[in-house]
Each structure stands twice: as C-alpha cells, then as structure tokens.
C-alpha cells in the first residue's frame, strides 16, 4: 500500500460491510487520513448508526446477507431524518445493469473490489469535499437570511415610531405643544435605526457586544427611556402605564442598546395586542445576583396550548397583526439575546388574565446591588 498524504478534510464516514476484514482495512485507511469512521456489519446496524451520527459520507457494500445495499439505501431514504450524506457503493459486481440500477437508486459513485487505496481515497475526498462545501454554502445562505430578518425586525420599531410621529405632525389635530416632542421622537428613532445598521455592519454578529468590553445597562434608565419613547403610542391605544422602578444603581450585564431593543419588542407587543389595558413595567431583584425587568398587561394572554410555541421563530400566536409587519421573530430573538447574555426570558399567565414577560439578567460585575421588593405586583409609583 503506497503512502498517501493525509487529507486536509475532516468528516464522519459510515462504513457498512458484512466482512470484518474489510471493515478493519478500510476503516484503518480512512482513519489515518483524519476521518472519523463508524462501522456497521449489517443493514439494521447501519440504520442505527446513521441516526446516531448523521455521517458526511456512507460507504455501503452492495451485496450483503439480509438487507443488501439497495434495501439499506431505500430504508435510509425513507428514514425520518433526511438523507443528506452521499452514498458510495463498494462492490465486486461488474454488471452494467446492476451499476445503472445503483445510480438510479441515488448512489453518487462506486468503488470496485479489490480496490486501490489511492482510488478509494480520491473518491472519498472528492465526495466529502463536495458535501462539506455544500453544507458551508447552505450555512452561509441561512446566516444571510437570518441577518436580513434580524435587520428588518430591528428596524421595524424605530421606523414605526418615525411613521407614528410624522403622521401626527401631518394631522390637522396635532397639538402644538407636542410638536417638539414628535420631532425629537423622529430624530431619536432615526438615530436608533442608523445605530442598529452600524452595529450589524461593524460586528456582523448583530446581537453581540463585539468589542469585548463588559457591558452594563441601568434598569431604571431603560424604563425611563421606554416610557419617554412610547408615551404617545401607548396613549393613542388607550394604554395606561404603571411603573415600579428598581432601586437607583440597579445595573445588569448587557449592552444598553440591546436591552432597549429587547424591551421594545415587549412594549410594542402590548401596544398591538392589549389596547385599552394597563401596562405594568417593573424592575426588581431576581435570584441571587440577578435583576428582573417585568412587562405585564391585561390583554388576552396566550392560550395554554400555544405557550410552548411562544419563543419559536416565525410563529405568530395571534390571528390578527395590527400593523401587518410581524414576521414572528420578535420573541424568539429576544429570548436568544437574553440567553446569550447569561439571563432568561419567560412568560407567565397572570392570575386574573393577561400576560407577564420577565427578563432576568445577571447584575453588572462592577456594582453590588441591594435587593428590592419581590412581590408579584409592585406598588404603583407612576403612570
């Protein structure tokens, strides 16, 4: 057996053969090339191993007792886990019709026994390389699609605020004393939108604090910002706000812009689905070393049989979408962001009806904060 340079590729290969000598020889050859080789001595074992490892290539003996290669391939194609790995037959058969049948069944290539090691390795390298390249291209396509969805979703809130304020300014019923605030709202929202775009372009991560610095956000400042930004939108929907701010100095370990981004999703959901209700925004201590930011309304809530789907991407749990812009990503992204920051986001059904969303984040490392009230409904401190 002549020396062959080790492959620069890596991947899992499922090797299926009823001859233990073949499993040993071929397995050793491929392992020396840097591949992870999993062996199976029959069809049933092959199906079991396939489900366990999801290989990048399957080397399958065409002629085996019990299930032959064609039957194994048919079972793989009918498997509940889609077959994405290329299948190469290893066979002693030279029958043209049999080989044509193999290609019709979905085999991408074949190697005849006895094989030359260089030929086997060349074919394996080629098909593994094509499979891994396809996987990378699909991953890049998914990431680009996700990035587009993220940018579109995150621009929705500031642009909706711009549209809301500009429409009021164009209205004949616009109150003169509110004009400066509407203009400020437009400027702030446009600045936020540009900030989100800059953030994505600079970090390409979209949601991470890419400069490596320890971020810190004030819960109190976040609540004040939300009330100021959405005061008129809430008022237009007949939503009264009850505030229960945390103690001064309550800081959590997350970028301030990112916390506002998540919080905006929860406030705008209340604006959409809980008109005419009270919205409670509260900050309080959570578990040891954690702070909570709470958003609670008296809207319709989420039906019990749908709550498991609440944080799944592209799932909309309400039949109507008031602004026609929902893509079902808001809560999924919010949870992902909070979890990536070391916290949790969850939903609770309120006792007398309505929704409660709780963000829990670790306190910022630079400050040691004292606890605050942990009552279910903090006392009213503002409106």
C-alpha positions as CSV (number, residue, x, y, z in Angstrom):
1,X,0.0,0.0,0.0
2,X,1.7,3.2,-1.1
3,X,1.9,6.2,1.1
4,X,-0.7,8.8,0.6
5,X,-0.7,12.4,2.0
6,X,-3.2,12.8,4.9
7,X,-6.4,14.6,3.8
8,X,-6.9,18.2,4.8
9,X,-10.7,17.5,5.1
10,X,-12.5,16.1,8.1
11,X,-15.8,14.4,8.4
12,X,-17.7,11.4,9.6
13,X,-17.9,8.3,7.4
14,X,-20.3,5.4,8.0
15,X,-18.7,2.2,6.6
16,X,-21.1,-0.7,6.1
17,X,-19.8,-4.1,5.2
18,X,-20.6,-7.7,6.4
19,X,-16.9,-8.7,6.1
20,X,-15.0,-7.8,9.3
21,X,-11.7,-7.8,7.4
22,X,-13.0,-5.1,5.0
23,X,-14.2,-3.0,7.9
24,X,-10.8,-3.2,9.6
25,X,-8.7,-2.5,6.4
26,X,-10.8,0.3,5.0
27,X,-11.5,1.8,8.5
28,X,-7.8,1.9,9.2
29,X,-7.0,3.6,5.8
30,X,-9.6,6.3,6.3
31,X,-8.8,6.9,10.0
32,X,-5.2,7.5,9.0
33,X,-6.5,10.2,6.6
34,X,-8.1,12.1,9.6
35,X,-11.6,10.9,9.1
36,X,-13.9,9.7,11.9
37,X,-15.0,6.2,10.8
38,X,-18.0,4.5,12.3
39,X,-18.6,0.9,11.2
40,X,-21.7,-1.3,10.8
41,X,-21.7,-5.0,9.9
42,X,-25.3,-5.2,8.5
43,X,-28.2,-3.1,7.4
44,X,-30.0,-2.9,10.7
45,X,-26.8,-1.7,12.4
46,X,-26.2,0.8,9.6
47,X,-29.6,2.4,10.2
48,X,-29.0,2.7,13.9
49,X,-25.6,4.2,13.4
50,X,-26.9,6.6,10.8
51,X,-29.4,8.1,13.3
52,X,-26.8,8.4,15.9
53,X,-24.0,10.2,14.0
54,X,-25.5,11.8,10.8
55,X,-22.5,10.9,8.6
56,X,-21.0,13.1,5.9
57,X,-20.4,10.0,3.6
58,X,-21.7,6.5,3.5
59,X,-19.6,3.7,2.1
60,X,-22.1,0.9,1.6
61,X,-21.4,-2.7,0.5
62,X,-23.8,-3.5,-2.3
63,X,-24.1,-7.3,-1.7
64,X,-24.8,-8.3,2.0
65,X,-26.9,-11.1,3.5
66,X,-30.1,-9.9,5.0
67,X,-30.6,-6.3,3.8
68,X,-28.5,-5.7,0.7
69,X,-27.1,-2.3,-0.2
70,X,-30.2,-1.4,-2.3
71,X,-32.5,-2.1,0.7
72,X,-30.3,-0.2,3.1
73,X,-30.3,2.8,0.8
74,X,-34.1,2.6,0.4
75,X,-34.5,2.5,4.2
76,X,-32.2,5.5,4.6
77,X,-34.2,7.5,2.0
78,X,-37.4,6.6,3.9
79,X,-35.8,7.5,7.3
80,X,-37.4,10.2,9.4
81,X,-34.0,12.0,9.4
82,X,-33.5,13.2,5.7
83,X,-30.6,11.6,4.0
84,X,-28.1,14.4,3.2
85,X,-24.9,12.3,3.0
86,X,-23.7,11.0,-0.4
87,X,-23.7,7.2,-0.7
88,X,-20.9,5.3,-2.5
89,X,-21.3,1.6,-3.2
90,X,-18.4,-0.7,-2.6
91,X,-18.9,-3.8,-4.8
92,X,-17.3,-6.7,-6.5
93,X,-20.0,-6.7,-9.2
94,X,-19.1,-5.5,-12.7
95,X,-22.7,-6.0,-14.1
96,X,-23.6,-2.8,-16.1
97,X,-27.3,-3.1,-15.4
98,X,-26.7,-3.5,-11.7
99,X,-24.5,-0.4,-11.6
100,X,-27.1,1.6,-13.5
101,X,-29.7,0.5,-11.0
102,X,-27.4,1.7,-8.3
103,X,-27.2,5.2,-9.8
104,X,-31.0,5.2,-10.4
105,X,-31.4,4.5,-6.6
106,X,-29.4,7.6,-5.7
107,X,-25.8,6.3,-5.3
108,X,-23.3,9.0,-6.3
109,X,-20.3,6.8,-7.1
110,X,-19.0,3.2,-6.7
111,X,-15.7,1.5,-5.9
112,X,-15.0,-2.0,-7.1
113,X,-13.3,-4.7,-5.1
114,X,-10.5,-5.3,-4.8
115,X,-9.9,-1.6,-4.7
116,X,-6.7,0.5,-5.0
117,X,-6.3,2.6,-1.8
118,X,-5.4,5.7,-3.9
119,X,-8.6,5.4,-5.9
120,X,-10.8,4.9,-2.8
121,X,-9.2,7.9,-1.0
122,X,-9.6,10.1,-4.1
123,X,-13.3,9.3,-4.4
124,X,-13.9,9.7,-0.7
125,X,-12.0,13.0,-0.6
126,X,-14.0,14.3,-3.6
127,X,-17.4,13.4,-2.2
128,X,-16.6,14.5,1.4
129,X,-15.3,17.8,0.0
130,X,-18.4,18.4,-2.1
131,X,-20.7,17.5,0.9
132,X,-18.8,19.9,3.3
133,X,-18.7,22.7,0.7
134,X,-22.5,22.3,0.2
135,X,-23.0,22.4,4.0
136,X,-20.9,25.6,4.2
137,X,-22.8,27.3,1.4
138,X,-26.1,26.4,2.9
139,X,-24.9,27.7,6.3
140,X,-23.8,31.0,4.7
141,X,-27.2,31.3,3.0
142,X,-29.0,30.7,6.2
143,X,-26.9,33.2,8.1
144,X,-27.5,35.8,5.4
145,X,-31.2,35.1,5.5
146,X,-31.2,35.4,9.3
147,X,-29.2,38.6,9.1
148,X,-31.7,40.2,6.7
149,X,-34.6,39.1,9.0
150,X,-32.7,40.5,12.1
151,X,-32.1,43.8,10.5
152,X,-35.6,44.1,9.1
153,X,-37.1,43.2,12.5
154,X,-34.9,45.6,14.5
155,X,-35.6,48.5,12.2
156,X,-39.3,47.9,12.4
157,X,-39.7,49.5,15.9
158,X,-37.8,52.8,15.3
159,X,-39.3,53.2,11.8
160,X,-42.7,52.6,13.2
161,X,-42.0,55.4,15.7
162,X,-40.9,57.7,12.9
163,X,-44.1,56.9,11.0
164,X,-46.3,57.4,14.0
165,X,-44.8,60.8,14.9
166,X,-44.7,62.0,11.3
167,X,-48.4,61.1,10.7
168,X,-49.4,63.1,13.8
169,X,-47.4,66.1,12.6
170,X,-49.2,66.0,9.3
171,X,-52.6,65.7,11.1
172,X,-54.8,68.7,11.4
173,X,-55.5,67.8,15.0
174,X,-51.8,67.8,16.1
175,X,-51.4,69.6,19.4
176,X,-48.9,72.4,19.0
177,X,-47.3,71.7,22.4
178,X,-46.5,68.2,21.3
179,X,-44.7,69.2,18.1
180,X,-41.2,69.4,19.7
181,X,-41.6,66.0,21.2
182,X,-42.7,64.5,17.9
183,X,-39.7,66.0,16.2
184,X,-37.4,64.7,18.9
185,X,-39.0,61.2,18.6
186,X,-38.3,61.2,14.8
187,X,-34.7,62.2,15.4
188,X,-34.1,59.7,18.2
189,X,-35.8,56.8,16.2
190,X,-33.8,57.6,13.1
191,X,-30.6,57.7,15.1
192,X,-31.5,54.3,16.7
193,X,-32.2,52.8,13.2
194,X,-28.8,54.0,12.0
195,X,-27.2,52.7,15.2
196,X,-28.6,49.2,14.6
197,X,-27.4,49.2,11.0
198,X,-23.9,50.4,12.1
199,X,-23.9,47.7,14.8
200,X,-24.6,45.0,12.3
201,X,-22.1,46.2,9.7
202,X,-19.3,46.6,12.3
203,X,-19.8,43.3,14.2
204,X,-21.5,41.0,11.7
205,X,-22.9,39.3,14.8
206,X,-25.8,41.7,15.1
207,X,-26.6,40.8,18.7
208,X,-23.2,40.6,20.5
209,X,-21.1,43.2,22.2
210,X,-18.3,42.8,19.7
211,X,-15.7,45.0,21.3
212,X,-15.1,42.6,24.2
213,X,-15.8,45.2,26.9
214,X,-18.0,44.4,29.8
215,X,-21.4,46.0,29.1
216,X,-23.6,47.4,31.7
217,X,-27.2,48.8,31.4
218,X,-29.2,50.6,34.0
219,X,-32.7,49.1,34.6
220,X,-34.1,52.5,35.7
221,X,-32.7,54.3,32.7
222,X,-34.1,51.6,30.4
223,X,-37.6,52.0,31.9
224,X,-37.4,55.8,31.7
225,X,-36.4,55.5,28.0
226,X,-39.2,53.2,27.2
227,X,-41.8,55.4,28.8
228,X,-40.5,58.5,27.0
229,X,-40.2,56.8,23.6
230,X,-43.6,55.1,23.7
231,X,-45.6,57.6,25.7
232,X,-47.8,58.8,22.9
233,X,-48.1,55.5,21.1
234,X,-49.4,54.0,24.4
235,X,-51.7,56.9,24.9
236,X,-53.1,56.5,21.4
237,X,-54.0,52.9,22.1
238,X,-55.6,53.8,25.4
239,X,-52.9,52.0,27.5
240,X,-52.1,53.4,30.9
241,X,-48.7,52.8,32.3
242,X,-47.9,51.8,35.9
243,X,-44.3,52.0,36.9
244,X,-42.4,50.2,39.6
245,X,-38.7,51.2,39.1
246,X,-35.9,49.3,40.8
247,X,-33.6,51.0,43.3
248,X,-31.2,53.5,41.9
249,X,-28.0,52.0,40.6
250,X,-29.5,48.6,39.5
251,X,-27.2,47.6,36.7
252,X,-27.4,44.4,34.6
253,X,-24.6,42.9,32.4
254,X,-25.9,43.6,28.9
255,X,-25.3,46.4,26.3
256,X,-27.9,49.2,27.0
257,X,-28.9,49.3,23.3
258,X,-29.5,45.6,23.3
259,X,-31.6,45.8,26.4
260,X,-33.7,48.6,24.9
261,X,-34.1,46.5,21.7
262,X,-35.5,43.5,23.7
263,X,-37.7,45.7,25.9
264,X,-39.1,47.5,22.8
265,X,-40.4,44.2,21.5
266,X,-42.4,43.6,24.7
267,X,-43.8,47.1,24.9
268,X,-44.8,47.1,21.2
269,X,-46.5,43.7,21.7
270,X,-48.6,45.2,24.5
271,X,-49.4,48.2,22.2
272,X,-50.6,45.7,19.5
273,X,-52.5,43.2,21.5
274,X,-53.6,44.8,24.7
275,X,-55.2,48.1,23.8
276,X,-57.2,49.9,26.5
277,X,-55.4,47.9,29.3
278,X,-52.9,48.8,31.9
279,X,-49.2,48.0,31.2
280,X,-47.0,47.4,34.2
281,X,-43.3,48.0,33.8
282,X,-41.3,47.0,36.8
283,X,-37.8,46.3,38.0
284,X,-37.0,44.1,40.9
285,X,-34.4,41.7,42.3
286,X,-34.5,38.2,41.0
287,X,-32.4,35.3,42.1
288,X,-29.1,36.0,44.0
289,X,-27.0,38.1,41.7
290,X,-29.8,38.8,39.2
291,X,-32.3,41.6,38.4
292,X,-35.6,41.3,36.7
293,X,-37.4,43.6,34.2
294,X,-41.1,42.8,34.1
295,X,-43.8,43.7,31.5
296,X,-47.3,42.8,32.4
297,X,-50.6,43.7,30.8
298,X,-54.3,42.7,31.0
299,X,-54.6,41.7,27.3
300,X,-55.9,38.3,26.0
301,X,-52.8,36.5,27.0
302,X,-51.5,33.3,25.3
303,X,-53.7,30.2,25.2
304,X,-52.2,27.4,27.2
305,X,-52.0,25.0,24.2
306,X,-49.9,27.6,22.3
307,X,-47.5,28.7,25.1
308,X,-44.9,26.1,24.1
309,X,-44.6,27.8,20.7
310,X,-44.2,31.3,22.2
311,X,-40.5,31.6,21.6
312,X,-40.2,29.6,18.4
313,X,-39.0,31.6,15.3
314,X,-41.5,32.6,12.6
315,X,-44.5,31.6,14.8
316,X,-47.3,34.1,15.2
317,X,-49.8,33.2,18.0
318,X,-52.4,35.9,17.3
319,X,-54.7,35.7,14.3
320,X,-54.5,39.4,13.6
321,X,-51.4,41.5,13.0
322,X,-52.5,45.2,13.6
323,X,-49.5,46.7,11.6
324,X,-49.1,43.9,9.1
325,X,-45.3,43.8,9.8
326,X,-44.9,40.9,12.1
327,X,-42.6,38.1,11.0
328,X,-42.9,36.0,14.1
329,X,-39.3,36.7,15.1
330,X,-39.6,39.2,17.9
331,X,-39.9,36.9,21.0
332,X,-37.6,34.3,19.6
333,X,-34.8,36.9,19.0
334,X,-35.5,38.5,22.4
335,X,-35.0,35.1,24.2
336,X,-31.9,34.3,22.2
337,X,-30.4,37.7,23.0
338,X,-31.1,37.4,26.8
339,X,-29.9,33.8,27.0
340,X,-26.7,34.8,25.1
341,X,-26.2,37.4,27.8
342,X,-26.4,34.9,30.6
343,X,-30.0,35.5,31.5
344,X,-33.5,34.1,30.9
345,X,-36.8,35.4,29.4
346,X,-40.0,33.6,30.1
347,X,-43.8,34.1,30.0
348,X,-46.3,33.7,32.8
349,X,-50.1,33.8,32.6
350,X,-51.4,36.4,35.1
351,X,-53.9,35.2,37.7
352,X,-56.8,37.4,36.7
353,X,-56.0,37.4,33.0
354,X,-53.3,38.9,30.9
355,X,-49.6,38.3,30.1
356,X,-46.4,38.8,32.1
357,X,-43.0,38.6,30.5
358,X,-40.0,38.5,32.8
359,X,-36.4,39.3,31.7
360,X,-33.8,38.1,34.3
361,X,-30.2,39.2,33.8
362,X,-27.1,39.0,35.9
363,X,-26.2,42.1,37.8
364,X,-23.2,44.1,36.4
365,X,-20.0,42.9,37.9
366,X,-18.8,46.4,38.9
367,X,-21.6,47.0,41.4
368,X,-23.0,45.1,44.3
369,X,-26.7,45.9,44.4
370,X,-29.1,45.6,47.2
371,X,-32.4,43.7,46.8
372,X,-35.8,45.2,46.3
373,X,-39.3,44.1,46.7
374,X,-40.1,40.6,45.3
375,X,-43.9,41.0,45.4
376,X,-45.9,39.8,42.4
377,X,-47.5,43.2,41.8
378,X,-45.2,46.1,42.8
379,X,-46.8,49.2,44.2
380,X,-47.8,52.0,41.8
381,X,-45.2,54.7,41.6
382,X,-46.0,56.4,38.4
383,X,-48.5,56.5,35.5
